[in-house]
Amino acid sequence: MTVVPALKFRTIALVGLMGSGKSSIGRRLAAALDMPFRDSDSEVETAAGQSVSEIFADLGESAFRDGERRVIARLLDEPPHVLATGGGAFMNAETRALIQDKAISVWLKVDLDVIARRIGRKGTRPLLAGRDPGTVLRDLAAQRYPVYAQADITLETGNTPHKAAVDAVIQALQAHLEKTVT
């Protein structure tokens, strides 16, 4: 696929629920665009010297979100890259405004049943601790989808192979750029 060079001049921020593929698609998207990749959860863990689960357990979600906001603000000041944000990052009005100002935001929207299957394989999701993934996801979707809808691009990736999802993101980004330039 031919990539429009203009895609490399702004950070591309991926938003969406946990398990929507922000990190896995983000890594592949960065490689396809020959851009650096950043994962806000990993950057928060590095800054805090603790895992996301440990931060939630020791300090609570509020402290995690505050650290996440600061880390994303720092990352958005870096040269253009592909940024996988945490599932709740875009919910913070300040973080959302920074992303809208300094990046192109892409909501990776995936069917909740697909996400439930994906996240059921991992036991590292603090919001799921001791809870039914389907119930948690439905509750999160009800809260977050209206906010995620403020992203520049909404892309339903479904249960597609990563390459197909990356190609779809690139096509959507190119269409978005064409629309905003004309």
N, C-alpha and C positions, 0 to 999 in steps of 0.2 A: 504494500500500500504506500502511495506517495504521500508524504507528510508535508503540510504547508509550513514553511519555516516560521511564520508568525506565531505558531503554537508554542514556540520555545521562548517567547518574550514575556510571558506571565506565568506565575505559579498556577498550577492546576490543583485545586483542593477537592478531594473526594469526600463526600459526606454520605451518611446513611446509617442504618441500624447496624449493630454488631452482627458480624457474619455475612454482611452484604458483599464482601469481597474488596473492600477498600484497600487493604494491604496487599493482597495477592494480585489483584488487578493493577494496583498502583505500581508495584515493582515492575510488572511487565510493561505497563504503559510508559514508565520512565525509560526503560530499556529501548522501547520502540521509538521514543522521541529523542533518545540520547540526552536525557536530562537526569540530574540527580534525583534520588528518591528519599523522602523523609517520612517517618511514621511518628505522629505526635505522641502516641502511647509509649513507644520506645524512647523517645526523647524525654518524656516526663520521667520514665523509669531511670534513665541515666542521670537526669538532674537531681532526682530525689534519692538515688541510691537504693531504691526499693522497687518491687514489682507493683503493678497497678493494684493487684489483689491485696498486697501488704499495705499500700497507701490507704485503700478503702478500709481495711481492718483496723489500722493503727490511728488514722487521722480522720477518716470519714469521707464521704463523697464530696462534701463542700470543699474540703482542703484539696482534694484531687482536682476538682473543677477549677479552682483558683490557680493551681500550678499549671494545669492544662492551658488555661487562658494566657498565662505569661509565656509559656513555651511556644504556643502558636503565634503570638505576637512577635516573638524573636525570630521564629522560622520565616514568617512573612516578610521580614526585613532582609532576608538572605536573597541571593540571586535566584531567578526562576528555577522551580523544581516541581516535582509531583509530590503532593502532600496528602497522605492518608490521615484523616482526622479521626478522633475518637467518636463513638456513636452519639455522645451527648454534647460534643463541642459546639456544634452549630446552634444548639439551643440557647447558649449564652449570647445575649444581645450584643455585647461588646465584641466577642469573638466573631460573631456573624457579620457585624459591620466591618471589621478588619478584613475578613475573607472577601466580602463583597467589594471592598475598596481595592484590595491588593492582589486578587486572584480571580480566576474563573472557577466557579463552584459547579461541581457535577454531583447530583444526587444519584447514587446507585440504588435503584429501587428493585427489590427482589421479593417475590412471593414469601409470605411469612412461613409457610410450610417448608419451603426450601431452606430458609434461614434456620428454622428449628432443627432440621436434619443436620445442617452444617455445625451449628454450635453445640449440638448434643454430643459431638465427638470430643469437645474440649471441656475441661473442668476449671478453666481459668477466668471465667466471666463473673466478676463480683456481683453484678446485678441479678445473676441467676442463682446465687448461693441458696440452696435449699428450697428453690421455687420451681414451679412448672414452666419450662421454656415457652410453651405456647401461650400461656396466660400472660407472662411477662412481655412477650413480643407484641401481643394484641394491645396491651396497655401502653407500651412504648409507642407503637404505631399511632394510636389514637392521640397521644400527646405530641409526637414529633413530626408526623407527616405534614401537618399544616405549616410547620416551620421549615422543614426540608424543602417544601414546595417553593420556597423563596430562592432556592439555588438557581443559578443561571441556566442550568441544563438539568432536565430530569431524564434519566435513561433507565428503562426497564431491562435489566440484564438477564433475569430469569436464571435458569439452570444451564446456561450455555458454557461451552468450553472457554477457558481464559482468553485464548486468541480471538475468538469471536467477540467477546466482551471488550477487549482492548480495541479491536477494529471498530466496533460500534462507538466507543468513547471518542476515538480519533475522528470518525465521521461526524459525530455530533459537535465536537469542538470546532471542526472546520466549518460546518454549517453555521454555528454560532458566530464565529469570526466574520464570515461573509455577511451575515445579517447585521452585525454591529458596525461594520466598516462602510456599508452602503447606505 
